[in-house]
Amino acid sequence: MIKRAGRELINTYYIENRRKNHFILNINFYKIGQSQMTTIKNVVDLDDMFYESLSLGLAKKFADCIPRITNVTCEKRLPCEKAQVTAWESRHNIYLPDDMKRFYLSTDGFNFYWSYQYSPNDIRRVGHIHFPHLIQITLVRDNIDTILSSSPNTAVTIPPIIRQSNYIDSTSGYLNHLNLNSRSKIFELSTITDLAKVCLVYETPESSNPKIFLLEMGTFKWQFLADTFTEYLRMSIAHLGLPYWELCFSSCGLPSWTEQLFLLLAPHLLEKNENRRLKNIVCVNENPPYNVLDPAVFRTKPRCSRQSQKNRINN
């Protein structure tokens, strides 16, 4: 303890780069009678504001608009140190995209969950939005190749990872290619049981705009999810953290019990996702066949008078 001018410094709590809407919290705690409690209360309020902004007010929406949702919980986590982020980037020889880096400098992951009351005595945890700690984001490409190469039955018939995959760019609307090679890096963000993995994909280590894809473990096909980390976070919130929501964009689709939850709580999400889901499932042809009009349909027939028509009939 350090005593100075009647004030006792008991702790210094410095939160660096916790930002949302461009605000940063830099806070020192001092024991100055009642004022210390006021300072701590302000810190808690700012923390609540940060997570409310990060989740786009989802907890309030549940309370105001959707009945029977209970036990809404958002875990609060300290931000990563800059040294931790730099060490992770150095270990994998890549740079995190700017929005993802700012996210982890604000909070080391994100865990938001809620329960649904099916009956007075039946409350089950249903919704879950989870982003792992930075250290838990692991390189998965080598693991997948090893698993497949160790299985003689699948190594011949299924390639380790589909090298090329077509997807629709949500920004431009054009057909793009996912080209993977020996220099590509794939990081696992989350796992959907044994059905799929949500992956951050760098086509090359130098890439500055990695994209979020869904890797279907049964077929090893890639399905495009989001252009940026921020877009994927917003998609998670927009889908309310409903279980397996990423499978809306897969070729296998949602399990029946999950689809029932969607129909119960957010039926509009299934309608909005239908067009995009079909785009992902159907293989898009690079040179789609266009309808060709026959010029003959535009040929005009020579006009003839009624008298000439009668003469033709009589003849």
Sine and cosine of phi, psi and omega as CSV:
sin_phi,cos_phi,sin_psi,cos_psi,sin_omega,cos_omega
0.00,0.00,0.58,-0.81,0.01,-1.00
-0.85,-0.53,0.86,-0.51,0.02,-1.00
-0.99,-0.14,0.75,-0.67,0.00,-1.00
-0.48,-0.88,0.87,-0.49,0.05,-1.00
0.81,0.59,0.67,0.74,0.05,-1.00
0.97,0.24,0.05,1.00,0.00,-1.00
-0.95,-0.31,0.66,-0.75,-0.03,-1.00
-0.94,-0.35,0.92,-0.40,0.03,-1.00
-0.99,0.16,0.92,-0.40,-0.05,-1.00
-0.98,-0.20,-0.42,0.91,-0.03,-1.00
-0.24,-0.97,0.48,-0.88,0.11,-0.99
-0.85,-0.53,0.88,-0.47,-0.04,-1.00
-0.90,-0.43,0.96,-0.29,-0.10,-0.99
-0.92,-0.38,0.93,-0.37,0.03,-1.00
-0.98,-0.20,0.93,-0.36,-0.09,-1.00
-0.98,-0.18,0.76,-0.65,0.11,-0.99
0.92,0.40,0.43,0.90,0.17,-0.99
-0.99,0.15,0.97,-0.25,-0.15,-0.99
-0.70,-0.71,0.59,-0.81,0.19,-0.98
-0.46,-0.89,0.71,-0.70,-0.13,-0.99
0.83,0.56,0.60,0.80,0.13,-0.99
0.92,0.39,0.55,0.84,0.14,-0.99
-0.90,-0.43,0.54,-0.84,-0.02,-1.00
-0.81,-0.59,0.67,-0.74,0.03,-1.00
-0.98,-0.21,0.88,-0.48,0.12,-0.99
-0.83,-0.55,0.96,-0.26,-0.24,-0.97
-0.79,-0.62,0.73,-0.69,0.12,-0.99
-0.91,-0.41,0.69,-0.72,0.05,-1.00
-0.98,-0.18,0.78,-0.63,0.07,-1.00
-0.79,-0.61,0.55,-0.83,0.05,-1.00
-1.00,-0.02,0.99,-0.14,0.00,-1.00
-0.77,-0.64,0.90,0.44,0.02,-1.00
0.87,0.49,-0.74,-0.67,-0.06,-1.00
-0.94,0.35,-0.43,0.90,-0.05,-1.00
-0.89,0.45,-0.45,0.89,0.03,-1.00
-0.90,0.44,-0.68,0.73,0.00,-1.00
-0.90,0.44,-0.60,0.80,0.04,-1.00
-0.90,0.45,-0.66,0.75,0.01,-1.00
-0.89,0.45,-0.71,0.71,0.00,-1.00
-0.89,0.46,-0.65,0.76,0.02,-1.00
-0.89,0.47,-0.65,0.76,0.02,-1.00
-0.89,0.45,-0.62,0.79,0.02,-1.00
-0.89,0.45,-0.70,0.71,0.01,-1.00
-0.88,0.47,-0.67,0.74,0.01,-1.00
-0.88,0.48,-0.69,0.73,0.01,-1.00
-0.92,0.40,-0.60,0.80,0.06,-1.00
-0.88,0.47,-0.70,0.71,0.03,-1.00
-0.88,0.47,-0.65,0.76,0.02,-1.00
-0.88,0.47,-0.65,0.76,-0.02,-1.00
-0.87,0.48,-0.77,0.64,-0.05,-1.00
-0.95,0.32,-0.50,0.87,0.09,-1.00
-0.91,0.41,-0.65,0.76,0.04,-1.00
-0.93,0.36,-0.65,0.76,-0.03,-1.00
-0.89,0.46,-0.62,0.78,0.00,-1.00
-1.00,-0.01,0.14,0.99,0.02,-1.00
0.83,0.56,0.59,0.81,0.06,-1.00
0.92,0.39,0.50,0.87,-0.07,-1.00
-0.90,0.43,-0.64,0.77,-0.01,-1.00
-0.88,0.47,-0.65,0.76,0.01,-1.00
-0.92,0.38,-0.60,0.80,0.03,-1.00
-0.90,0.45,-0.65,0.76,0.05,-1.00
-0.86,0.51,-0.72,0.69,-0.06,-1.00
-0.91,0.42,-0.57,0.82,-0.10,-0.99
-1.00,0.01,-0.54,0.84,-0.23,-0.97
-0.88,-0.47,-0.48,0.88,-0.13,-0.99
-0.89,-0.45,0.93,-0.36,0.00,-1.00
-0.96,0.30,0.31,-0.95,0.09,-1.00
0.95,0.32,0.06,1.00,0.11,-0.99
-1.00,0.00,0.82,-0.58,-0.07,-1.00
-0.73,-0.68,0.07,-1.00,0.08,-1.00
0.79,0.62,0.70,0.71,0.04,-1.00
-0.96,0.28,0.86,-0.51,-0.12,-0.99
-0.74,-0.67,0.70,-0.72,0.09,-1.00
-0.80,-0.60,0.91,-0.41,0.00,-1.00
-0.96,0.28,0.69,-0.73,0.02,-1.00
-0.99,-0.15,0.74,-0.67,-0.04,-1.00
-0.78,-0.62,0.51,-0.86,0.08,-1.00
-0.96,0.29,0.45,-0.89,0.04,-1.00
-0.96,0.29,0.34,-0.94,0.12,-0.99
-0.96,0.29,0.51,-0.86,0.16,-0.99
-0.98,0.22,0.46,-0.89,0.03,-1.00
-0.86,0.52,-0.59,0.81,0.00,-1.00
-0.90,0.44,-0.57,0.82,0.03,-1.00
-0.91,0.41,-0.68,0.73,0.00,-1.00
-0.91,0.42,-0.70,0.71,0.01,-1.00
-0.88,0.47,-0.66,0.75,0.00,-1.00
-0.90,0.43,-0.64,0.77,0.02,-1.00
-0.90,0.43,-0.69,0.72,0.01,-1.00
-0.90,0.44,-0.65,0.76,0.00,-1.00
-0.92,0.40,-0.63,0.78,-0.03,-1.00
-0.90,0.44,-0.59,0.81,-0.05,-1.00
-0.98,-0.21,-0.02,1.00,0.07,-1.00
0.86,0.52,0.67,0.74,0.08,-1.00
-0.61,-0.79,0.18,-0.98,0.11,-0.99
-0.92,-0.39,0.75,-0.67,0.10,-1.00
-0.91,0.41,0.58,-0.82,0.12,-0.99
-0.88,0.48,0.46,-0.89,-0.15,-0.99
-0.85,0.52,-0.69,0.73,-0.04,-1.00
-0.92,0.39,-0.60,0.80,0.02,-1.00
-0.94,0.34,-0.60,0.80,0.03,-1.00
-0.91,0.42,-0.69,0.72,0.02,-1.00
-0.90,0.43,-0.56,0.83,0.05,-1.00
-0.88,0.48,-0.76,0.66,-0.05,-1.00
-0.97,0.26,-0.35,0.93,0.14,-0.99
-0.98,0.18,-0.13,0.99,0.05,-1.00
-0.98,-0.21,-0.61,0.80,0.02,-1.00
-0.38,-0.93,0.73,-0.68,-0.04,-1.00
-0.99,0.15,0.97,0.26,-0.03,-1.00
0.99,-0.10,0.02,-1.00,-0.08,-1.00
-0.46,-0.89,0.74,-0.67,-0.02,-1.00
-0.66,-0.75,0.94,-0.34,-0.06,-1.00
-0.76,-0.65,0.80,-0.60,-0.02,-1.00
-0.56,-0.83,0.33,-0.94,-0.02,-1.00
-0.47,-0.88,0.30,-0.95,-0.03,-1.00
-0.89,-0.46,0.33,-0.94,0.03,-1.00
-0.83,-0.55,0.70,-0.71,-0.03,-1.00
-1.00,-0.07,0.99,-0.16,0.02,-1.00
-0.95,0.30,-0.56,0.83,0.04,-1.00
-0.45,-0.90,0.16,-0.99,-0.02,-1.00
-0.81,0.58,-0.52,0.85,-0.03,-1.00
-0.94,-0.35,0.19,0.98,-0.05,-1.00
-0.78,-0.63,1.00,-0.06,0.03,-1.00
-0.89,-0.46,0.83,-0.56,-0.06,-1.00
-0.80,-0.60,0.60,-0.80,0.10,-1.00
-0.95,0.31,0.79,-0.61,-0.09,-1.00
-0.85,-0.53,-0.88,0.48,-0.11,-0.99
-0.99,0.10,0.57,-0.82,-0.03,-1.00
-0.39,-0.92,0.86,-0.50,0.14,-0.99
-0.92,-0.38,0.89,-0.45,-0.12,-0.99
-0.74,-0.67,0.80,-0.60,0.17,-0.98
-0.85,-0.53,0.81,-0.59,-0.16,-0.99
-0.95,0.32,0.26,-0.97,0.21,-0.98
-0.86,0.52,0.49,-0.87,-0.04,-1.00
-0.83,0.56,-0.65,0.76,-0.05,-1.00
-0.92,0.40,-0.33,0.94,-0.01,-1.00
-1.00,0.07,-0.12,0.99,0.05,-1.00
-0.99,0.17,0.94,-0.33,-0.16,-0.99
-0.91,-0.42,0.40,-0.92,0.06,-1.00
-0.98,0.20,0.84,-0.54,-0.12,-0.99
-0.93,-0.36,-0.19,0.98,-0.08,-1.00
-0.85,0.53,-0.74,0.67,-0.02,-1.00
-0.88,0.47,-0.61,0.79,0.00,-1.00
-0.89,0.46,-0.68,0.74,-0.01,-1.00
-0.91,0.42,-0.71,0.70,0.01,-1.00
-0.87,0.49,-0.64,0.77,-0.02,-1.00
-0.92,0.40,-0.68,0.73,-0.01,-1.00
-0.88,0.48,-0.70,0.71,-0.06,-1.00
-0.95,0.32,-0.64,0.77,-0.03,-1.00
-0.94,0.35,-0.40,0.92,0.00,-1.00
-0.99,0.14,-0.19,0.98,0.01,-1.00
-0.97,-0.25,0.94,-0.33,-0.07,-1.00
-0.91,0.41,-0.43,0.90,-0.05,-1.00
-0.97,0.24,-0.55,0.83,-0.07,-1.00
-0.99,-0.13,-0.38,0.92,-0.09,-1.00
-0.90,0.43,-0.48,0.88,-0.05,-1.00
-0.99,0.13,-0.64,0.77,-0.14,-0.99
-1.00,-0.02,-0.45,0.89,-0.06,-1.00
-0.87,-0.50,0.81,-0.59,0.06,-1.00
-0.92,0.40,0.47,-0.88,-0.03,-1.00
-0.78,0.62,-0.75,0.66,0.10,-1.00
-0.55,-0.83,0.69,-0.72,0.03,-1.00
-0.83,0.56,0.86,-0.52,-0.10,-1.00
-0.96,0.29,-0.58,0.81,0.00,-1.00
-0.80,-0.60,0.62,-0.79,0.03,-1.00
-0.52,-0.86,0.64,-0.77,0.03,-1.00
-1.00,-0.06,0.58,-0.81,0.10,-0.99
-0.46,-0.89,0.36,-0.93,0.00,-1.00
-1.00,-0.05,0.85,-0.53,0.05,-1.00
-0.94,0.34,0.85,-0.53,-0.07,-1.00
-0.94,0.33,-0.33,0.94,0.00,-1.00
-0.99,0.11,-0.78,0.62,-0.07,-1.00
-1.00,0.00,-0.41,0.91,-0.06,-1.00
0.99,0.16,0.06,1.00,-0.04,-1.00
-1.00,-0.10,0.33,-0.94,0.05,-1.00
-0.96,0.27,0.79,-0.61,0.04,-1.00
-0.86,-0.51,0.24,-0.97,0.01,-1.00
-0.89,-0.45,0.66,-0.75,0.18,-0.98
-0.99,-0.17,0.94,-0.34,-0.04,-1.00
-0.94,-0.34,0.92,-0.40,0.00,-1.00
-0.96,-0.28,0.61,-0.79,0.03,-1.00
-0.61,-0.79,-0.17,-0.99,-0.08,-1.00
-0.92,0.40,-0.32,0.95,-0.01,-1.00
-1.00,-0.08,-0.14,0.99,-0.02,-1.00
-0.92,0.38,0.49,-0.87,0.02,-1.00
-0.79,-0.61,0.73,-0.69,-0.04,-1.00
-0.81,-0.59,0.82,-0.57,-0.04,-1.00
-0.89,-0.46,0.69,-0.73,-0.02,-1.00
-1.00,0.07,0.83,-0.56,0.08,-1.00
-0.99,-0.10,-0.61,0.79,0.06,-1.00
-0.32,-0.95,0.30,-0.95,0.00,-1.00
-0.85,-0.53,0.70,-0.71,0.05,-1.00
-0.97,-0.25,1.00,0.04,-0.13,-0.99
0.68,0.74,-0.77,-0.64,0.02,-1.00
-0.97,-0.24,0.27,0.96,-0.07,-1.00
-1.00,0.00,-0.64,0.77,-0.12,-0.99
-0.32,-0.95,0.26,-0.96,0.10,-0.99
-0.80,-0.60,0.66,-0.75,0.14,-0.99
-1.00,-0.02,0.84,-0.54,-0.16,-0.99
-0.81,-0.59,0.58,-0.81,0.19,-0.98
-1.00,-0.09,0.88,-0.47,-0.18,-0.98
-0.92,-0.39,0.86,-0.52,0.17,-0.99
-0.97,-0.23,0.91,-0.42,0.06,-1.00
-0.91,0.42,-0.58,0.81,0.13,-0.99
-0.68,-0.74,0.43,-0.90,0.01,-1.00
-0.88,0.48,-0.43,0.90,-0.03,-1.00
-0.98,0.18,-0.14,0.99,-0.08,-1.00
-0.88,0.48,0.71,-0.71,0.00,-1.00
-0.98,-0.19,-0.10,0.99,-0.01,-1.00
-0.72,-0.69,0.92,0.38,0.07,-1.00
-0.89,0.46,0.46,-0.89,-0.06,-1.00
-0.88,-0.47,0.29,-0.96,-0.03,-1.00
-0.99,-0.16,0.82,-0.57,0.01,-1.00
-0.80,-0.60,0.38,-0.93,0.12,-0.99
-0.96,-0.27,0.85,-0.53,0.03,-1.00
-0.98,-0.18,0.92,-0.38,0.02,-1.00
-0.98,0.21,0.87,-0.50,-0.11,-0.99
-0.96,0.27,-0.40,0.92,0.00,-1.00
-0.96,0.28,-0.61,0.79,-0.06,-1.00
-0.91,-0.42,-0.17,0.99,-0.09,-1.00
0.83,0.56,0.66,0.75,0.11,-0.99
-0.98,-0.19,0.53,-0.85,0.01,-1.00
-0.99,-0.14,0.70,-0.71,0.12,-0.99
-0.84,-0.55,0.79,-0.61,-0.05,-1.00
-0.94,0.33,0.69,-0.72,0.05,-1.00
-0.91,-0.41,-0.81,0.59,-0.12,-0.99
-0.46,-0.89,0.49,-0.87,0.03,-1.00
-0.97,0.24,-0.53,0.85,-0.09,-1.00
-0.69,-0.72,0.26,-0.96,0.07,-1.00
-0.89,0.46,-0.66,0.75,0.00,-1.00
-0.88,0.48,-0.67,0.74,0.01,-1.00
-0.89,0.45,-0.64,0.77,0.02,-1.00
-0.91,0.41,-0.64,0.77,0.06,-1.00
-0.87,0.49,-0.70,0.71,0.00,-1.00
-0.92,0.39,-0.58,0.82,0.07,-1.00
-0.89,0.45,-0.64,0.76,0.03,-1.00
-0.87,0.50,-0.67,0.74,-0.01,-1.00
-0.95,0.32,-0.68,0.74,-0.01,-1.00
-0.88,0.48,-0.52,0.85,0.03,-1.00
-1.00,0.01,0.20,0.98,0.12,-0.99
0.89,0.46,0.23,0.97,-0.07,-1.00
0.93,0.37,0.36,0.93,0.03,-1.00
-0.88,0.48,0.58,-0.82,-0.10,-1.00
-0.88,0.48,0.70,-0.72,0.09,-1.00
0.89,0.45,0.44,0.90,-0.07,-1.00
-0.87,0.50,-0.47,0.88,0.00,-1.00
-0.88,0.47,-0.42,0.91,-0.02,-1.00
-0.95,0.32,-0.11,0.99,0.15,-0.99
-0.85,0.52,-0.46,0.89,-0.08,-1.00
-0.97,-0.26,0.23,0.97,-0.03,-1.00
-0.98,-0.19,0.20,-0.98,0.04,-1.00
-0.98,0.21,-0.38,0.93,-0.01,-1.00
-1.00,0.09,-0.41,0.91,0.03,-1.00
0.98,0.20,-0.01,-1.00,-0.04,-1.00
-0.98,0.19,0.56,-0.83,0.19,-0.98
-0.88,0.48,0.45,-0.89,-0.11,-0.99
-0.87,0.49,-0.64,0.77,-0.03,-1.00
-0.93,0.37,-0.53,0.85,0.05,-1.00
-0.95,0.31,-0.62,0.78,0.03,-1.00
-0.88,0.47,-0.58,0.82,0.05,-1.00
-0.90,0.44,-0.61,0.79,0.06,-1.00
-0.91,0.42,-0.67,0.74,0.06,-1.00
-0.86,0.51,-0.73,0.69,-0.01,-1.00
-0.90,0.43,-0.51,0.86,-0.02,-1.00
-0.98,0.21,-0.69,0.73,-0.15,-0.99
-0.97,-0.25,-0.53,0.85,-0.07,-1.00
-0.48,-0.88,0.92,0.40,-0.04,-1.00
-0.89,0.45,-0.45,0.89,-0.02,-1.00
-0.90,0.44,-0.43,0.90,-0.03,-1.00
-0.93,0.38,-0.59,0.80,0.02,-1.00
-0.92,0.39,-0.61,0.80,0.01,-1.00
-0.92,0.38,-0.68,0.74,-0.03,-1.00
-0.92,0.38,-0.55,0.83,-0.08,-1.00
-0.99,0.11,-0.21,0.98,-0.15,-0.99
-0.88,0.48,-0.73,0.68,-0.04,-1.00
-0.90,0.45,-0.70,0.71,-0.03,-1.00
-0.93,0.36,-0.59,0.80,0.01,-1.00
-0.88,0.47,-0.66,0.75,0.01,-1.00
-0.92,0.40,-0.56,0.83,0.04,-1.00
-0.89,0.45,-0.60,0.80,-0.02,-1.00
-0.96,0.27,-0.59,0.81,-0.08,-1.00
-0.96,0.26,-0.71,0.70,-0.07,-1.00
-0.98,0.21,0.78,-0.63,0.04,-1.00
-0.94,0.35,0.87,-0.49,-0.06,-1.00
-1.00,0.09,0.78,-0.63,0.02,-1.00
-0.98,0.19,0.71,-0.70,0.00,-1.00
-0.91,0.42,-0.57,0.82,0.02,-1.00
-0.86,-0.52,0.98,0.22,-0.08,-1.00
-0.91,0.42,0.59,-0.81,0.01,-1.00
-0.95,0.32,0.81,-0.59,0.03,-1.00
-0.99,-0.11,0.48,-0.88,0.09,-1.00
-0.93,0.36,0.77,-0.64,-0.01,-1.00
-0.95,-0.30,0.83,-0.56,0.00,-1.00
-0.99,0.15,0.67,-0.74,0.06,-1.00
-0.99,0.13,0.87,-0.50,-0.02,-1.00
-0.87,0.50,-0.35,0.94,-0.04,-1.00
-0.89,0.46,-0.42,0.91,-0.04,-1.00
-0.94,0.35,-0.30,0.96,-0.02,-1.00
-1.00,-0.09,0.01,1.00,0.00,-1.00
-0.94,0.34,0.70,-0.71,-0.01,-1.00
-1.00,-0.03,0.63,-0.77,0.04,-1.00
-1.00,0.02,0.63,-0.77,0.02,-1.00
-0.91,0.42,0.71,-0.70,0.00,-1.00
-0.97,0.25,0.55,-0.83,0.08,-1.00
-0.69,-0.72,0.55,-0.84,-0.06,-1.00
-0.95,0.30,0.27,-0.96,0.02,-1.00
-0.90,0.43,-0.57,0.82,-0.01,-1.00
-0.89,0.45,-0.67,0.74,0.00,-1.00
-0.92,0.40,-0.56,0.83,0.04,-1.00
-0.90,0.43,-0.63,0.77,0.02,-1.00
-0.91,0.41,-0.64,0.77,0.00,-1.00
-0.89,0.46,-0.62,0.78,0.02,-1.00
-0.89,0.45,-0.65,0.76,-0.04,-1.00
-0.92,0.39,-0.66,0.75,-0.01,-1.00
-0.91,0.41,-0.57,0.82,0.00,-1.00
-0.96,0.29,0.00,0.00,0.00,0.00
